Amino acid sequence: MAANPWFSWDYVTANWDAIRDALVVHASLTVEAVAIAIVVSLPLAALATRVRWLAGPIVGFASTLYTIPSLALFAILAPFMGIGRAPVLLGLVLYALVILVRTAVAALQGVDPAVLDAARGLGYGRARRFWTVELPSALPGIVTGVRLATVSTVALVTVGVVVGYGGLGNLLFRGFQSFYRAEITTATVLCLLLALVLDVLLWLVGRALTPWLRGRAA
């Protein structure tokens, strides 16, 4: 019986180009999807905070999207957008929006009303109040949402293999087809490491953007 180890450096070195390319695709899809979702979710969250009756429909619609199984969503998008990067990216953006909209709305609604009243008393207009008071106060909650969306997206990218563009998911799928354990383990470990690295980077960004919280903790 041929050896079938759970990990093999020989496999990694012999297939490094393919592994690296899959990792780059996986990372770029994750970063791009989350970045687009951030750009879309913040205005939606701000709108839901300004117009209170819109909060329910916006959050409800976003939550409904998350009930669609990822395999089904990618399969539905494929006939309209073709096979490859586009349907995977759109699907990832939609799923990231679910998390980001909900956390951003909660973070903005959780800003201390006394702080907002003080800003109004100082003559701050809506735009200035949002950028200099509400958004900075909500940043910890928003960053938490971004971290959660990023880790979730790393996992969801693998499902993109259903339309031929799953990054490390392609290696997983091929490994399961041939039951080659080293390929499965390599792809799994790299997914975990990618999620960990991105999460740590976002944690550091969050700390850099909220220096007042460090001072408060001290």
C-alpha positions as CSV (number, residue, x, y, z in Angstrom):
1,M,0.0,0.0,0.0
2,A,1.4,3.4,-1.0
3,A,2.2,5.8,1.9
4,N,-0.5,8.4,2.5
5,P,0.8,10.6,5.4
6,W,-1.3,13.4,6.9
7,F,1.6,15.8,6.1
8,S,4.5,15.7,3.7
9,W,7.2,18.2,3.1
10,D,7.9,16.4,-0.2
11,Y,4.3,17.3,-1.3
12,V,4.8,20.9,-0.2
13,T,8.1,21.4,-2.0
14,A,7.0,19.6,-5.2
15,N,3.8,21.5,-5.4
16,W,4.8,24.9,-3.9
17,D,3.9,26.9,-7.0
18,A,0.4,25.6,-7.0
19,I,0.1,26.0,-3.3
20,R,1.4,29.6,-3.4
21,D,-1.0,30.5,-6.2
22,A,-4.0,29.1,-4.4
23,L,-3.0,30.9,-1.2
24,V,-2.6,34.2,-3.1
25,V,-6.1,33.8,-4.7
26,H,-7.6,32.9,-1.3
27,A,-6.0,35.9,0.5
28,S,-6.9,38.4,-2.3
29,L,-10.5,37.2,-2.5
30,T,-10.8,37.6,1.3
31,V,-9.3,41.0,1.5
32,E,-11.2,42.3,-1.6
33,A,-14.6,41.0,-0.5
34,V,-14.3,42.4,3.1
35,A,-13.0,45.8,1.8
36,I,-16.0,46.1,-0.6
37,A,-18.4,45.0,2.2
38,I,-17.0,47.6,4.5
39,V,-17.5,50.4,1.9
40,V,-21.1,49.3,1.4
41,S,-22.0,48.5,5.0
42,L,-21.0,51.7,6.6
43,P,-23.3,54.0,4.6
44,L,-26.1,51.4,5.2
45,A,-25.5,51.4,8.9
46,A,-25.3,55.2,9.1
47,L,-28.6,55.3,7.2
48,A,-30.2,52.8,9.6
49,T,-29.0,54.9,12.5
50,R,-30.3,58.1,11.1
51,V,-33.6,56.8,9.9
52,R,-34.7,54.5,12.8
53,W,-37.5,52.8,10.9
54,L,-35.1,51.6,8.3
55,A,-32.9,49.7,10.8
56,G,-35.3,46.7,11.0
57,P,-35.6,46.2,7.2
58,I,-31.9,46.8,6.5
59,V,-30.7,44.4,9.2
60,G,-33.5,41.9,8.4
61,F,-32.7,41.8,4.7
62,A,-29.0,41.3,5.5
63,S,-29.8,38.5,7.9
64,T,-32.0,36.9,5.2
65,L,-29.0,36.6,2.9
66,Y,-27.2,34.6,5.4
67,T,-29.9,31.9,5.4
68,I,-29.0,31.0,1.8
69,P,-26.5,28.1,1.8
70,S,-23.2,29.2,0.2
71,L,-23.1,26.3,-2.2
72,A,-26.5,27.2,-3.4
73,L,-25.7,30.9,-3.7
74,F,-22.5,30.3,-5.8
75,A,-24.4,27.9,-8.0
76,I,-27.3,30.4,-8.5
77,L,-24.8,33.2,-9.4
78,A,-22.8,31.1,-11.9
79,P,-25.4,31.1,-14.8
80,F,-25.5,34.9,-14.6
81,M,-21.9,35.7,-14.0
82,G,-20.1,32.7,-15.4
83,I,-17.5,30.5,-13.8
84,G,-14.6,32.0,-12.0
85,R,-13.8,34.9,-9.7
86,A,-16.8,37.2,-10.2
87,P,-19.6,35.0,-8.7
88,V,-17.4,34.0,-5.8
89,L,-16.4,37.6,-5.0
90,L,-20.1,38.7,-5.1
91,G,-21.2,35.9,-2.9
92,L,-18.4,36.6,-0.4
93,V,-19.3,40.3,-0.3
94,L,-23.0,39.5,0.4
95,Y,-22.1,37.2,3.3
96,A,-19.6,39.7,4.7
97,L,-22.3,42.4,4.5
98,V,-24.6,40.4,6.8
99,I,-22.0,40.5,9.6
100,L,-20.8,44.0,9.0
101,V,-24.2,45.7,8.7
102,R,-25.5,44.1,11.9
103,T,-22.3,44.9,13.9
104,A,-22.0,48.4,12.5
105,V,-25.6,49.3,13.2
106,A,-25.3,47.9,16.8
107,A,-22.1,49.9,17.3
108,L,-23.5,53.2,16.0
109,Q,-26.7,52.8,18.0
110,G,-24.6,52.0,21.1
111,V,-22.9,55.4,21.1
112,D,-23.5,57.2,24.4
113,P,-26.4,59.7,23.9
114,A,-24.7,62.1,26.3
115,V,-21.7,62.3,24.0
116,L,-24.0,63.0,21.0
117,D,-25.9,65.7,23.0
118,A,-22.5,67.3,23.9
119,A,-21.5,67.4,20.2
120,R,-24.8,69.0,19.3
121,G,-24.3,71.6,22.0
122,L,-21.0,72.4,20.5
123,G,-22.7,73.1,17.2
124,Y,-21.5,70.0,15.3
125,G,-23.6,69.3,12.2
126,R,-24.7,65.8,11.2
127,A,-21.7,65.1,9.0
128,R,-19.1,66.4,11.4
129,R,-20.8,64.6,14.3
130,F,-20.7,61.3,12.4
131,W,-17.1,61.5,11.4
132,T,-15.6,63.0,14.6
133,V,-17.9,61.6,17.3
134,E,-20.1,58.6,16.3
135,L,-17.7,56.7,14.0
136,P,-14.7,56.9,16.4
137,S,-17.0,55.9,19.3
138,A,-18.3,53.0,17.3
139,L,-14.9,51.8,16.0
140,P,-14.3,49.1,18.5
141,G,-17.6,47.4,17.6
142,I,-17.0,47.9,13.9
143,V,-13.5,46.5,14.1
144,T,-14.9,43.4,15.9
145,G,-17.4,42.9,13.1
146,V,-14.6,43.3,10.5
147,R,-12.5,40.7,12.2
148,L,-15.5,38.3,12.4
149,A,-16.4,38.9,8.8
150,T,-12.8,38.3,7.7
151,V,-12.4,35.0,9.5
152,S,-15.8,33.9,8.2
153,T,-14.8,34.9,4.6
154,V,-11.6,32.9,4.8
155,A,-13.7,29.8,5.4
156,L,-16.3,30.6,2.8
157,V,-13.7,31.1,0.0
158,T,-13.1,27.4,0.0
159,V,-16.7,26.8,-1.1
160,G,-15.9,28.8,-4.3
161,V,-14.5,25.5,-5.7
162,V,-18.1,24.8,-6.8
163,V,-17.6,27.4,-9.5
164,G,-13.9,26.6,-10.1
165,Y,-12.4,29.4,-8.0
166,G,-12.0,28.4,-4.4
167,G,-8.4,29.2,-3.7
168,L,-7.1,26.7,-1.2
169,G,-10.5,25.0,-1.5
170,N,-9.3,23.7,-4.9
171,L,-6.6,21.8,-3.1
172,L,-9.0,20.5,-0.5
173,F,-11.4,19.3,-3.2
174,R,-8.6,17.6,-5.1
175,G,-7.3,16.1,-1.9
176,F,-10.7,14.7,-1.0
177,Q,-11.2,13.3,-4.5
178,S,-8.0,11.4,-4.3
179,F,-8.0,11.0,-0.5
180,Y,-4.5,12.4,-0.4
181,R,-4.1,13.3,3.2
182,A,-1.1,15.6,2.8
183,E,-3.0,17.8,0.3
184,I,-6.0,18.1,2.6
185,T,-3.9,18.9,5.7
186,T,-1.7,21.5,3.9
187,A,-4.8,23.4,2.6
188,T,-6.5,23.2,6.0
189,V,-3.5,24.4,7.9
190,L,-2.9,27.3,5.4
191,C,-6.6,28.4,5.8
192,L,-6.2,28.4,9.6
193,L,-2.9,30.4,9.4
194,L,-4.4,32.9,6.9
195,A,-7.4,33.5,9.2
196,L,-5.1,33.9,12.2
197,V,-2.7,36.3,10.4
198,L,-5.5,38.5,9.1
199,D,-7.2,38.5,12.5
200,V,-4.1,39.6,14.3
201,L,-3.4,42.3,11.7
202,L,-6.9,43.6,12.1
203,W,-6.6,43.5,15.9
204,L,-3.4,45.6,15.6
205,V,-5.2,48.1,13.2
206,G,-8.0,48.3,15.7
207,R,-5.6,49.2,18.5
208,A,-3.9,51.8,16.3
209,L,-7.2,53.4,15.5
210,T,-8.4,53.5,19.1
211,P,-5.5,54.7,21.2
212,W,-7.8,56.2,23.8
213,L,-9.0,52.7,24.7
214,R,-5.4,51.7,25.6
215,G,-5.1,54.7,27.8
216,R,-8.4,53.9,29.5
217,A,-7.3,50.3,30.1
218,A,-4.0,51.5,31.7
